[in-house]
Amino acid sequence: MSVKRFQRLLKIREAQENEVAVVLADRLADLSRAEQQRDQLTDYQALYFQALMPNDAQMLKQIAFMRQQLREAIEQQELRVAAAQAQVERARDVWMERHQASLSLEKLIERRRRAENILDGRKQQRELDMWATRKAFDRDRSDESS
């Protein structure tokens, strides 16, 4: 395969890598939002626990119910954060795989380019040697003729 074909393949791989990078960025944003929501719930819970306790039994029941609701909401949000982290890891793994493929192809292209340059250099040297040999041969023939 020629270097130009490998370069076209590299462009395709880099485009795929960029698409996966966008997915990874989206997953990171989702994780950030989930963590912010969890932090907001935790802050709200802390403020709620610091509130003064009323003397009314009905109000105490409502406060206890709200505290339970907040605990459950935080637990659910922790699950969402864990799921978002798992999605980030999967997206990161896919990106790393695509990135490694691109890097490998870049290295292959560079090796091929160097090999082609070496072959071109040898070909040019061979042509120069042949040209010099012909010149010397022509010079010898013209010296013998004179």
C-alpha positions, 0 to 999 in steps of 0.5 A, spaced: 500 500 500 502 506 498 503 512 503 498 516 499 493 510 501 495 510 508 494 517 509 487 517 506 486 511 511 489 516 517 484 521 515 478 517 516 481 514 522 482 521 525 475 523 523 472 517 527 477 519 533 474 526 533 467 523 533 468 519 539 472 525 542 465 528 541 462 523 545 467 523 550 466 530 551 458 529 552 459 523 557 464 528 561 459 533 561 453 528 563 457 526 569 459 533 571 451 535 571 450 529 575 455 531 580 453 538 580 446 535 582 448 530 587 452 536 590 446 541 590 442 535 593 447 534 599 448 542 600 440 542 601 440 536 605 445 539 610 441 546 610 435 542 612 438 538 617 441 545 620 434 547 621 430 548 627 426 543 630 418 545 631 414 543 637 409 541 633 408 533 631 405 534 624 411 538 622 416 533 625 413 528 621 413 532 615 420 534 616 422 527 617 419 525 611 423 530 607 429 528 610 427 521 608 426 524 601 432 527 600 436 521 602 433 517 597 434 522 592 441 523 594 442 515 593 438 515 586 443 521 584 449 517 586 447 511 582 446 516 576 453 519 578 456 512 578 452 510 571 455 517 568 462 515 570 461 508 567 459 511 561 465 516 561 470 510 562 467 506 556 467 512 552 474 514 554 476 506 552 473 507 545 477 514 544 483 511 547 482 505 542 481 509 536 487 514 538 492 508 538 489 506 531 491 513 529 498 513 532 499 506 529 497 508 522 502 515 523 508 511 525 507 506 519 506 512 514 512 515 517 516 508 516 513 507 509 516 514 508 523 513 510 523 506 506 521 510 500 526 515 501 531 510 502 529 507 496 529 513 492 536 515 494 539 508 492 535 509 485 538 516 485 545 514 487 545 508 482 542 513 476 548 517 478 553 511 478 551 509 471 551 516 468 558 517 471 560 510 468 557 512 461 561 519 462 567 515 463 566 510 458 564 515 453 571 519 455 575 513 454 572 512 447 573 519 445 580 519 448 582 512 444 579 515 438 583 521 438 
